[in-house]
Amino acid sequence: MVPSHARVVIVGGGVMGCGIAYHLAHEGWSDIVLLEKAELTSGSTWHAAGQITHSTSSFGLGKCVDYNIGLYAGKLEAETGHSVTWHGCGSFRLAYTEDEMDWLRQTLSVGRSLGFNIELVGPARIAELHPFYNLDGVIGALYTPDDGHVDPSGVTQAMAAGARRLGAKIIRHCRATDIVQLPGGEWKVSTEHGDIVCEHVVNAGGTYARQMGEWSGLQLPMTSMTHHYLVTDTVPEFLELERELPVIRDDKLVSGYIRMEQKSGLIGIYEKENPNTVWEDHCPWEAENELFAADYDRIMPWLENAMGRMPVFAELGIKREVHGAISHPPDGNPLIGPAPDVKNYWCCCGTQIGIGWGPGLSRELARWMVHGAADISMREYDPRRFGAYAGKDWQVVKAKEDYCLRHEIPFPHFNRPTGRPVKPGPLYEKLKARGAVYEEVYGHERPRWFATGGIEQRDYYSFRRTEIHDLLAAEVKAVRERAGIMDITGFTKVEVSGADAERFLDGLAPNRLPKNTGGIALTHLLNRRGRIEIELTIVRLAEDRFYLVCAAFFEQRLLDHLARHRDDEDLQITNRSDGWAALTLNGPRSRDILSACTDTPLDNARFRWMSAREIDIAGHTVWAFRMSYAGELGWEFHGPRDVMPGIYDALCTAGEAHGLADYGSFAMNILRMEKMFQGAGELTNEVTLPEAGVMRFVKMEKQFFGRQQTQDSLDRPLPWVCAYIAIEPDGVWDGNGGEAVLHEGQVVGSTASVAYGHTVGKILAFAYIKPQAAEPGTRLEVVIAGEPRPACVMGEPAYDPHSLLPRTDAALEPAQ
């Protein structure tokens, strides 16, 4: 029998389900029920190869894998008494090209910031530790000696045992059949053996997770892809080895991994063509320990390469074929966090590398559920990063793309083109014809940069500067010296109106709301731990009408935040993100350009800085906000989609005489870095307002959600602060974020955002570092491409430190 009530019900008994049960129990919750339809690990966990590596250039994920390795290497077995069969053999990630070496150098820089045991080595060192691998063409490798592999079932059973010891109840052979939310907000989980009513429900269903979400009206984007690994006959050369060989990750020639499996060889392959999906509509409930017949035609080119790389395998037979299903979300990152548009339904699924990533991510989810925020940035994993556009057909297309990219170089700003455009803006074709190279943000297509001067209209990928470096310099220069125009339709745009709108928003915002119609305020929304959920612009359109703007990927997060805090207020929340579009016009000539298209007075007296009003531009009425993320004189224009092409054309015509230029998000990022404006990379659920250094947007004399936690942060020593740093350029490599920051030779933090400031001729970065190293003028080093680079803490913006230019009046502007 199942209990009638529980605080939380977890559905799914693989590494993710047992991981969240284990970590919820460790965070203090004990009234936990985990349901498994068969035996624990009988889904995709049992057939995992079980490898884990410190070789990741993601700062947050690096924290997770480091925790996981510590868990596997002794902590979990010591706590529970259950063997996890840890093999701490280390691993190599090989490089055949300079691009691959650059990836390893970037990973080394991030690893330094996290304190990993990690180094770059040459072929001689590889051969010393792994004498059987054919190193023809290999120029180096990243060596991570603390890596290894583990028994997936042992890990899962051990975490289950740890959860039971702390009070969790695990019920096997009990299939959930439905999950519905009751009128009072609780969840009813129906099973073959009765119903359980709970406060929280966790979907850890693995390959069943998508169809389980459909029970509750949720669209959880993931697709089951099949992956092969093969175990050879016994390798005679392995019989006399005294130690286990390191795992080899050969992304180029094998597109996978090779390691020892006892005295045999194990070869795992992610083929680059014709990946296979299964169960696109429905994973059969009777599927247990499911494997498929090996498809040698698909993997043969890579298998032949593997035999060439490991000649000791070449004459051996294959004694075990493992071809099983694994969940792939559209972008490869798991779904960890709250489901969209509902309360207390949590996702712990879509994890293609459950053993490598699962325990660390489930620990962060447990912290999120219990305390209100995780300890690492969860933006990459939040299920709400996808919107309604992520339909089933699109999911399949993107999952296939992700599978093929699994062992490709993860270049900075890598653009995934398949299945696009999803939500092209009203200027999409017009800007494409002008050279726009697009990126996708929450389904929207946003220009990154514009191809001019013979540069091909495509993406250029490198960890170093690329061919577009000078084009970005030209876009930045246009905004700084003349004027630039950008399509910013991809912003989230939400209207809150009604008699209680002001009181409602005032209780959420740490800053004061705009007092008068047309006022603009910058503020942040906080979670229960007083950490930053969203950076927000609030515009007062009328006495009872407010317009909220934030980054595109926060759309559902903002809607959920407003809904979660709403009680009985008399207000309406209207999402205008798809129905409205937006443009921004910035630069010293922007007033001249705009004045040629409108009769509205634009001088400071009648259209002041940080104010808004409805204006007519070339016969089209829109809201104009006098504000600038570029730090120049400028406006944003927001209104219905269909009016923006006409407004854009009018501004471009008027701007010809003033040197108006298109610019994109890459230049926008450079402009904001030059102005010392924190962005999404700095303002995350990891930090409080004092730690982020944004207290100028906070009024502690007012009440707001998270105020006490903000005061607590002010009252205690800060563990880190957001510092603004100038780094010495070398003309080749400017950094990509996550790099270690050193003070007197010791790691004191890591970079969050990095960009070369073309106007000021410096590499600029935000970094979270220890407060004693953050005083202006402090000399630091930043590890870029694996090498320390001189740096210095700055106390003011590198460009226009007193912010005079955005407030410029007509009389102060230079003559034409």
C-alpha positions in Angstrom: 0.0 0.0 0.0 1.1 3.6 -0.6 0.7 6.3 2.0 -2.2 8.6 1.5 -0.1 11.8 2.0 3.5 12.9 1.7 5.4 16.1 1.5 7.0 15.2 -1.8 6.5 12.3 -4.3 9.3 11.5 -6.7 8.3 9.4 -9.7 11.3 7.5 -11.1 13.9 5.3 -9.5 17.0 5.9 -11.6 20.1 7.9 -10.7 18.1 11.2 -11.0 15.2 10.1 -8.8 17.3 8.4 -6.2 19.6 11.4 -6.3 16.9 13.9 -5.5 15.5 11.7 -2.7 19.0 11.4 -1.2 19.7 15.2 -1.4 16.2 16.3 -0.2 16.7 14.1 2.8 20.2 15.6 3.4 18.6 19.1 3.2 16.2 18.2 6.0 13.1 16.8 4.4 12.1 13.3 5.5 8.4 12.9 4.4 9.5 11.7 0.9 8.0 8.9 -1.2 9.8 7.6 -4.3 7.8 5.5 -6.7 9.5 3.1 -9.2 7.4 1.0 -11.6 9.9 -1.8 -11.7 13.3 -2.1 -10.0 15.6 0.8 -9.2 17.9 1.6 -12.2 15.8 -0.5 -14.6 15.3 2.4 -17.0 18.3 4.1 -18.7 20.5 4.2 -15.6 21.5 0.5 -15.6 23.0 0.5 -19.0 25.1 3.7 -18.5 28.8 3.4 -19.1 29.4 5.3 -15.9 32.2 7.7 -16.8 32.7 11.1 -15.1 35.3 13.8 -15.9 36.5 17.2 -14.7 36.9 18.1 -18.3 34.2 20.7 -18.6 34.4 24.4 -19.5 31.1 25.1 -17.7 31.8 26.7 -14.3 28.5 25.6 -12.8 28.7 22.1 -14.2 32.3 21.9 -13.0 31.1 22.4 -9.4 28.7 19.5 -9.9 31.1 17.0 -11.4 33.7 17.8 -8.7 31.1 17.1 -6.0 30.1 13.9 -7.8 33.6 12.6 -8.0 34.1 13.2 -4.3 30.8 11.4 -3.7 31.8 8.4 -5.8 35.4 8.2 -4.6 34.6 7.5 -1.0 31.9 9.7 0.7 28.9 7.8 -0.5 30.2 4.3 0.3 31.5 5.4 3.7 28.1 6.9 4.6 25.9 4.0 3.4 28.1 1.0 3.4 27.0 0.2 -0.2 29.8 -0.4 -2.8 29.8 1.9 -5.8 32.9 0.3 -7.4 34.8 3.4 -8.0 37.6 3.2 -10.6 39.8 6.3 -10.2 41.8 5.8 -13.3 42.0 9.4 -14.6 41.3 10.4 -18.1 42.7 12.2 -21.2 40.8 14.4 -23.7 42.8 14.4 -26.9 43.5 17.2 -29.3 44.4 16.8 -32.9 44.0 20.5 -34.0 44.7 23.9 -32.5 41.0 24.5 -32.1 40.8 21.4 -29.9 43.8 22.6 -28.0 42.1 25.9 -27.4 39.1 24.1 -26.0 41.4 22.3 -23.6 43.2 25.6 -22.7 39.8 27.2 -21.9 38.8 24.2 -19.8 42.2 24.4 -18.0 41.4 28.1 -17.1 38.0 27.2 -15.7 39.5 24.2 -13.9 42.0 26.5 -12.2 39.2 28.6 -10.9 37.5 25.5 -9.4 40.7 24.1 -7.9 40.8 21.0 -10.1 43.7 18.7 -10.4 44.1 19.3 -14.2 47.0 19.8 -16.6 47.8 20.0 -20.3 50.2 17.3 -21.5 52.0 16.2 -24.7 52.0 12.9 -26.5 55.0 11.6 -24.5 53.0 11.9 -21.2 50.0 10.3 -22.8 52.0 7.4 -24.1 53.7 6.9 -20.7 50.3 6.5 -19.0 48.5 4.8 -21.9 51.0 2.9 -24.0 48.4 1.1 -26.2 46.8 4.2 -27.9 47.8 5.2 -31.4 48.8 8.8 -31.0 49.4 9.6 -34.7 48.2 13.2 -35.2 47.7 13.9 -31.5 49.3 17.2 -30.4 48.2 17.2 -26.8 45.6 16.3 -24.2 43.9 17.5 -21.1 44.8 15.2 -18.2 42.4 14.9 -15.3 43.9 12.3 -13.0 41.0 12.4 -10.5 38.5 11.2 -13.1 37.2 7.7 -13.4 34.1 5.5 -13.8 31.7 4.0 -11.4 29.0 1.3 -11.3 25.7 3.1 -12.1 23.5 0.6 -10.3 25.8 0.7 -7.2 25.7 4.5 -7.1 21.9 4.6 -7.4 21.3 1.9 -4.8 23.7 3.6 -2.4 21.9 6.9 -2.7 18.6 5.1 -2.2 20.0 3.5 0.9 21.2 6.9 2.1 17.7 8.4 1.5 16.0 5.5 3.4 18.3 6.0 6.4 17.1 9.6 6.6 13.4 8.7 6.4 12.5 8.5 2.8 10.2 5.7 1.7 11.0 3.9 -1.6 8.2 1.8 -3.2 9.2 -0.5 -6.0 6.8 -2.2 -8.5 4.4 0.7 -8.1 3.7 2.5 -11.4 2.3 6.0 -11.4 -0.6 6.4 -13.7 -1.5 10.0 -13.4 -0.4 13.3 -11.8 -3.0 16.1 -11.4 -3.1 19.3 -9.4 -6.0 19.6 -7.0 -8.0 22.8 -6.6 -6.2 23.6 -3.4 -2.8 23.5 -5.1 -1.7 20.0 -3.8 -0.8 17.3 -6.2 -2.5 13.9 -6.5 -0.3 11.1 -7.8 -2.3 8.1 -8.9 -0.6 4.7 -8.8 -1.5 1.1 -9.4 -1.8 0.7 -5.7 -3.6 3.9 -4.7 -3.4 7.7 -4.6 -0.9 9.9 -2.8 -1.7 13.6 -2.1 1.5 15.7 -1.8 2.7 19.2 -1.6 5.5 18.7 -4.2 5.9 16.3 -7.0 9.2 15.5 -8.9 9.2 14.1 -12.4 12.3 11.9 -12.5 10.8 9.7 -15.2 13.8 9.4 -17.5 12.6 8.2 -20.9 9.0 8.4 -19.6 9.3 12.0 -18.4 7.8 13.7 -21.4 4.7 11.6 -21.4 4.4 11.9 -17.7 4.4 15.7 -18.1 1.5 15.4 -20.5 -0.7 14.0 -17.7 -0.4 17.4 -16.0 -0.8 19.4 -19.2 3.0 20.1 -19.4 5.2 20.2 -22.4 8.7 18.9 -21.3 10.9 18.9 -24.3 13.1 15.8 -24.7 13.5 12.9 -27.1 14.9 9.4 -26.6 18.0 8.8 -28.6 19.8 5.5 -28.8 23.6 5.3 -28.0 26.0 2.4 -28.4 28.9 1.1 -26.4 30.6 -2.2 -27.0 32.7 -4.4 -24.8 35.4 -6.5 -26.5 36.7 -9.9 -25.6 39.5 -10.0 -23.0 42.6 -8.0 -24.1 45.7 -10.2 -23.6 47.8 -7.1 -23.1 45.6 -6.0 -20.2 46.1 -9.1 -18.2 49.5 -8.1 -16.7 48.7 -4.5 -16.1 49.2 -3.4 -12.4 47.0 -0.3 -12.8 43.9 0.6 -14.9 44.5 2.7 -18.0 43.1 6.2 -18.1 39.8 6.7 -20.0 40.5 8.2 -23.5 38.0 10.8 -24.9 38.8 11.1 -28.6 36.2 13.6 -29.9 37.6 13.8 -33.4 38.3 10.3 -34.6 36.2 8.1 -32.3 33.5 10.6 -31.5 33.3 9.0 -28.1 35.4 7.2 -25.5 37.6 4.2 -24.9 38.4 2.6 -21.6 39.1 -0.7 -19.8 36.2 -2.7 -18.6 38.0 -5.1 -16.2 40.4 -6.8 -18.6 38.3 -6.0 -21.7 38.0 -2.9 -23.8 34.9 -0.6 -23.8 34.2 1.6 -26.8 31.4 4.2 -26.7 30.4 6.0 -30.0 28.2 9.1 -30.8 28.0 8.8 -34.5 27.8 12.0 -36.5 25.2 11.0 -39.1 21.7 9.4 -39.0 21.2 9.3 -35.2 18.3 7.1 -34.1 15.3 8.2 -32.1 12.9 5.8 -30.4 9.6 6.2 -28.6 8.9 9.6 -30.1 5.3 9.4 -29.0 5.2 7.0 -26.1 7.8 4.9 -24.2 6.1 1.5 -23.5 5.3 1.1 -19.8 6.5 -2.5 -20.0 10.0 -1.5 -21.1 12.4 -2.6 -18.4 16.1 -3.0 -18.8 15.4 -2.3 -22.5 18.2 -2.7 -25.1 18.0 -2.6 -28.9 19.9 -4.7 -31.4 23.2 -3.1 -32.3 23.2 -1.1 -35.6 26.7 -1.6 -36.9 25.9 0.2 -40.2 25.4 3.5 -38.3 28.5 3.2 -36.1 30.9 1.3 -38.3 33.1 4.2 -39.5 33.7 5.3 -35.9 34.2 1.7 -34.7 36.8 1.2 -37.4 38.6 4.4 -36.2 38.5 3.1 -32.7 40.1 -0.2 -33.7 42.8 1.9 -35.5 43.4 3.9 -32.4 43.6 0.8 -30.2 45.3 -1.8 -32.3 45.1 -4.3 -29.4 41.4 -4.4 -30.0 41.6 -5.0 -33.8 41.6 -8.8 -33.8 39.2 -9.3 -30.9 35.5 -10.1 -30.9 32.7 -8.1 -29.3 31.3 -9.9 -26.4 28.7 -7.4 -25.3 26.6 -4.9 -27.2 24.8 -2.1 -25.3 22.4 -0.1 -27.4 20.0 1.8 -25.1 17.8 4.9 -25.0 18.9 8.1 -23.4 16.9 11.4 -23.1 18.1 14.4 -25.1 16.6 17.8 -24.5 16.8 20.2 -27.5 20.0 21.9 -26.3 21.6 18.9 -24.5 21.2 20.3 -21.0 18.9 18.5 -18.6 15.6 19.9 -17.2 16.3 20.7 -13.6 13.9 23.0 -11.8 10.3 24.1 -11.7 8.0 23.2 -14.6 6.4 26.2 -16.3 3.1 27.8 -15.2 2.5 25.5 -12.2 3.5 25.5 -8.6 5.5 22.7 -6.9 5.9 20.5 -9.9 9.7 19.9 -10.3 11.6 18.4 -13.2 14.6 16.2 -12.6 14.9 14.6 -16.0 16.2 15.0 -19.6 19.7 14.1 -18.4 21.8 12.5 -21.1 24.8 12.0 -18.7 23.1 11.0 -15.5 26.1 9.4 -13.8 28.4 12.3 -14.7 26.0 15.1 -13.9 23.1 13.7 -11.9 24.0 13.8 -8.2 25.4 17.4 -8.3 22.4 18.7 -10.2 19.9 16.8 -8.0 21.7 18.4 -5.0 21.1 21.8 -6.5 17.5 21.0 -7.2 17.0 19.9 -3.6 18.4 23.2 -2.4 16.1 25.0 -4.8 13.1 23.1 -3.4 13.9 23.4 0.3 15.6 26.8 0.5 14.3 28.7 -2.5 17.4 28.8 -4.6 20.3 26.6 -5.8 23.9 27.5 -5.1 25.0 27.5 -8.7 23.4 29.3 -11.6 20.6 27.1 -12.9 19.8 29.2 -16.0 21.2 26.5 -18.4 19.1 23.8 -16.8 15.8 25.6 -15.9 12.9 23.8 -17.7 11.4 27.2 -18.3 14.1 28.1 -20.8 11.8 26.7 -23.5 8.5 28.1 -24.5 5.3 27.0 -26.3 7.3 27.0 -29.5 9.2 23.8 -28.4 6.6 21.4 -30.0 7.2 17.7 -30.4 8.4 17.8 -34.0 10.9 20.5 -33.2 12.1 18.6 -30.1 13.0 15.6 -32.3 14.9 17.7 -34.8 16.8 19.4 -32.1 17.5 16.2 -30.2 19.1 14.7 -33.3 21.2 17.9 -33.7 22.3 17.7 -30.1 23.3 14.0 -30.4 25.5 14.8 -33.4 27.1 17.7 -31.4 27.9 15.6 -28.3 31.6 15.2 -29.2 32.1 18.5 -31.1 34.1 21.4 -29.8 31.8 23.6 -27.6 32.9 26.9 -29.1 31.8 30.1 -27.3 28.5 31.4 -28.7 27.9 28.2 -30.6 24.8 28.7 -32.7 22.6 25.7 -33.3 20.8 26.3 -36.6 18.5 23.2 -37.0 14.8 23.9 -36.8 15.0 27.6 -37.2 13.6 30.2 -37.5 10.9 29.5 -34.9 9.7 33.0 -34.0 11.2 35.4 -36.7 10.6 39.0 -35.8 8.9 41.5 -38.1 12.3 42.7 -39.3 13.8 39.3 -39.8 14.0 39.2 -43.6 14.8 42.9 -43.9 17.8 42.6 -41.5 18.9 39.3 -43.0 19.1 41.1 -46.4 21.3 43.7 -44.7 23.8 41.1 -43.5 22.4 40.1 -40.1 23.8 36.9 -38.6 21.2 35.7 -36.2 21.1 33.8 -32.9 18.1 32.2 -31.2 16.9 33.5 -27.8 13.8 31.9 -26.4 12.7 31.1 -29.9 13.2 34.7 -31.1 15.7 35.5 -33.9 18.1 38.3 -32.8 20.9 39.8 -34.9 24.4 39.1 -33.5 26.3 41.2 -35.9 26.1 42.4 -39.5 28.3 41.1 -42.4 29.9 43.9 -44.3 33.1 44.6 -46.1 33.3 41.2 -47.8 33.0 39.2 -44.6 30.9 36.1 -45.2 27.4 36.1 -43.6 27.9 33.1 -41.4 29.1 32.2 -37.9 32.8 32.3 -37.1 33.8 30.0 -34.2 37.0 30.2 -32.1 38.1 30.6 -28.6 40.3 33.4 -30.0 39.5 36.6 -31.9 37.9 35.9 -35.2 37.3 37.7 -38.5 34.4 39.6 -37.1 36.6 41.4 -34.5 37.0 44.5 -36.7 33.4 44.4 -37.8 32.3 44.6 -34.1 34.7 47.5 -33.6 33.0 49.3 -36.5 29.5 48.7 -35.0 30.7 49.9 -31.5 32.3 53.0 -33.1 29.1 53.8 -35.0 27.1 53.8 -31.8 29.7 55.8 -29.9 30.4 58.4 -32.5 27.3 58.5 -34.7 24.2 56.3 -34.1 23.2 52.6 -34.2 19.9 50.9 -34.5 19.1 47.4 -33.2 16.2 45.0 -33.2 15.5 44.1 -29.6 12.2 42.3 -30.1 13.6 39.3 -28.2 13.0 41.0 -24.9 10.3 39.7 -22.5 7.5 42.3 -22.4 4.7 41.9 -19.8 2.0 44.4 -18.8 0.6 44.5 -15.3 -2.5 46.6 -14.9 -5.4 47.1 -12.5 -6.3 48.8 -9.3 -3.8 46.8 -7.2 -1.0 46.7 -9.8 1.1 49.4 -8.0 0.8 47.8 -4.5 1.5 44.3 -6.0 4.7 45.3 -7.8 5.9 47.6 -5.0 5.9 44.6 -2.7 8.2 42.7 -5.1 10.6 45.4 -6.2 13.6 46.4 -4.0 13.7 49.8 -5.9 10.9 52.4 -5.8 8.4 52.2 -8.5 8.1 55.1 -10.9 5.9 57.7 -9.2 4.6 59.5 -12.2 3.2 58.3 -15.5 6.1 57.9 -17.9 8.6 57.1 -15.2 11.2 54.3 -15.6 12.9 52.3 -12.8 15.5 49.6 -12.9 15.1 46.9 -10.2 15.5 43.2 -9.5 13.1 40.4 -8.3 14.4 38.1 -5.5 13.8 34.6 -4.4 13.3 33.3 -0.9 17.0 33.4 -0.2 17.2 37.0 -1.2 19.1 36.1 -4.4 18.5 37.6 -7.8 15.9 35.9 -10.0 15.5 38.6 -12.6 16.8 42.0 -13.6 13.8 44.1 -14.6 12.9 47.5 -16.1 9.5 48.8 -15.0 7.8 51.6 -17.0 4.7 53.3 -15.7 2.4 53.7 -18.6 -0.6 55.0 -16.6 -1.7 55.3 -13.0 -2.8 51.7 -13.0 -0.7 50.2 -15.8 2.9 49.1 -15.7 5.2 47.6 -18.4 7.9 45.1 -17.4 10.9 44.3 -19.6 13.6 41.7 -19.0 15.8 39.3 -21.0 14.0 37.0 -23.4 14.9 33.7 -21.6 13.3 35.0 -18.4 9.8 35.2 -20.0 8.2 32.2 -18.2 10.3 32.8 -15.1 8.8 36.3 -14.8 5.3 35.1 -15.5 5.7 32.4 -12.8 7.2 34.8 -10.3 4.3 37.2 -10.7 1.7 34.3 -10.5 3.4 32.8 -7.4 3.2 36.1 -5.5 -0.2 37.1 -6.6 -3.0 36.6 -4.1 -6.4 38.3 -4.4 -5.2 41.5 -6.0 -7.3 43.3 -8.6 -4.9 43.1 -11.5 -4.3 41.7 -14.9 -1.1 40.2 -16.3 -0.7 40.4 -20.0 2.2 38.8 -21.9 3.1 41.0 -24.9 6.4 39.3 -25.7 5.1 37.9 -29.0 2.6 40.5 -29.9 4.9 43.5 -29.5 8.2 44.2 -31.1 11.0 46.7 -30.1 13.8 48.7 -31.5 16.6 50.7 -29.9 18.3 53.8 -31.3 21.6 54.9 -29.6 24.4 57.4 -30.2 25.1 61.2 -30.2 23.2 61.6 -33.4 20.1 59.7 -32.3 18.1 62.8 -31.4 18.8 64.3 -34.8 17.6 61.1 -36.5 14.5 60.7 -34.4 13.5 64.4 -34.6 13.3 64.0 -38.4 10.6 61.3 -37.9 8.5 62.7 -35.1 6.9 66.0 -34.0 7.5 65.1 -30.3 9.9 67.5 -28.6 13.0 65.5 -27.7 15.0 67.9 -25.6 15.8 67.3 -21.9 13.1 69.6 -20.6 10.3 68.0 -22.5 11.6 64.4 -22.8 13.9 63.8 -19.8 16.3 60.9 -19.3 14.7 57.7 -17.9 11.2 58.7 -19.0 8.6 57.3 -21.4 5.8 58.6 -23.5 3.7 57.6 -26.5 4.9 59.3 -29.7 4.2 59.1 -33.4 7.1 58.0 -35.6 6.4 58.3 -39.4 2.6 57.8 -38.8 3.0 54.9 -36.3 2.2 55.3 -32.6 4.6 53.5 -30.2 5.9 53.9 -26.7 9.3 55.6 -26.6 11.6 55.1 -23.6 14.5 57.4 -23.2 17.1 55.0 -21.9 20.2 53.3 -23.2 21.9 50.0 -22.5 24.8 51.3 -24.6 25.4 54.3 -22.3 24.7 56.9 -25.0 21.9 59.3 -25.8 19.2 57.0 -26.9 15.6 55.6 -27.0 13.8 52.3 -27.1 10.6 52.0 -29.1 8.0 49.4 -28.1 4.7 48.6 -29.8 2.7 46.3 -32.0 4.8 44.1 -34.3 3.2 45.3 -37.5 4.4 49.0 -37.0 8.1 48.3 -36.5 9.1 47.8 -40.2 7.7 51.2 -41.1 9.5 52.8 -38.1 12.7 51.1 -38.9 12.6 52.2 -42.5 11.9 55.8 -41.5 14.7 55.9 -39.0 17.1 54.4 -41.5 16.2 56.9 -44.1 16.6 59.8 -41.7 19.9 58.3 -40.4 21.7 58.1 -43.8 22.9 61.6 -43.4 24.2 60.9 -39.9 26.0 57.6 -40.5 23.4 55.4 -38.8 24.5 51.7 -38.7 22.9 48.4 -37.7 24.4 46.6 -34.8 23.7 43.4 -33.0 23.9 41.7 -29.6 27.7 41.2 -29.7 28.3 44.9 -30.0 25.6 45.5 -27.4 27.5 43.3 -25.0 30.7 45.3 -25.6 28.9 48.6 -25.1 27.4 47.5 -21.8 30.8 46.1 -20.6 32.5 49.5 -21.4 29.8 51.1 -19.3 30.1 48.7 -16.3 26.5 47.6 -16.6 26.1 44.2 -15.0 24.1 41.7 -17.1 22.7 38.3 -17.1 26.1 36.7 -16.5 26.5 38.6 -13.2 22.9 38.7 -11.9 22.0 35.1 -11.1 20.4 33.0 -8.4 23.9 32.6 -6.9 24.2 36.1 -5.5 22.5 38.7 -3.3 22.1 42.3 -4.2 25.0 43.4 -2.0 27.3 40.7 -3.5 26.3 41.8 -7.0 27.1 45.4 -6.2 23.7 46.8 -7.3 22.6 48.4 -4.0 22.1 51.7 -5.9 18.9 50.1 -7.2 17.7 49.2 -3.7 15.7 51.3 -1.2 16.1 49.5 2.2 13.6 51.9 3.8 10.7 50.2 1.9 9.3 46.7 2.3 9.9 44.2 -0.5 10.1 40.4 -0.9 13.6 39.3 0.1 14.3 42.5 2.2 15.3 40.6 5.3 17.6 38.3 3.4 19.1 41.4 1.7 19.7 43.0 5.2 21.2 39.8 6.4 23.6 39.9 3.5 24.5 43.5 4.3 25.1 42.6 8.0 27.6 39.8 7.4 30.9 39.6 5.7 30.4 39.0 2.0 31.8 35.8 0.6 32.5 37.4 -2.7 31.7 40.6 -4.6 31.3 41.5 -8.2 34.5 43.3 -9.4 35.0 45.2 -12.6 38.4 44.3 -14.1 40.6 45.5 -16.9 42.9 42.8 -18.4 45.9 43.3 -20.5 45.2 42.3 -24.1 47.5 40.2 -26.3 45.7 40.8 -29.5 44.7 37.1 -29.9 42.6 35.7 -27.0 40.3 37.9 -24.9 38.7 35.3 -22.6 35.3 33.7 -22.6 34.1 33.6 -19.0 34.8 31.2 -16.1 38.5 32.0 -16.0 40.4 31.9 -12.7 41.3 35.2 -11.1 44.5 35.2 -9.1 45.7 37.6 -6.4 49.3 37.2 -5.3 49.3 33.8 -7.0 46.2 32.5 -5.2 42.8 31.8 -6.8 40.3 34.4 -5.4 37.4 33.9 -7.9 36.5 33.6 -11.5 35.2 35.8 -14.3 31.5 36.0 -15.2 31.6 38.0 -18.4 34.5 39.0 -20.6 34.7 41.2 -23.7 37.2 43.4 -25.5 36.2 47.0 -25.2 37.0 48.5 -28.6 36.4 52.1 -27.5 38.8 51.9 -24.6 41.3 49.3 -25.9 41.1 47.0 -22.9 39.7 43.6 -22.1 36.9 44.2 -19.6 35.5 41.6 -17.3 33.1 41.2 -14.4 34.4 38.7 -11.8 33.1 37.3 -8.5 36.1 37.5 -6.2 37.0 37.6 -2.5 36.3 41.1 -1.1 40.0 41.7 0.0 41.0 41.4 -3.7 38.3 43.7 -5.0 39.5 47.1 -4.0 40.0 49.5 -7.0 43.6 49.5 -8.1 44.3 46.0 -6.8 46.7 44.1 -9.2 45.4 40.7 -10.2 46.0 38.0 -12.8 43.4 36.3 -15.0 44.2 32.9 -16.4 43.3 33.2 -20.1 44.2 30.3 -22.4 45.8 28.6 -19.5 48.3 31.5 -18.9 48.1 34.3 -16.2 47.5 37.7 -17.7 48.0 41.0 -15.8 44.8 42.7 -14.7 43.6 45.5 -12.4 40.4 46.2 -10.5 38.6 49.3 -11.7 36.5 51.5 -9.6 34.4 53.2 -12.3 33.3 52.6 -15.9 36.0 52.5 -18.5 33.8 54.7 -20.8 32.0 57.9 -19.7 32.5 57.2 -16.0 30.1 59.9 -14.8 27.4 58.9 -17.3 27.0 62.4 -18.8 26.4 61.3 -22.4 23.0 59.6 -22.0 21.7 62.8 -20.4 23.1 65.1 -23.2 20.7 67.9 -24.2 20.5 69.3 -27.7 22.4 72.5 -26.7 25.3 70.4 -25.5 25.7 68.3 -28.6 28.6 69.0 -31.0 27.7 70.9 -34.1 27.1 68.9 -37.3 
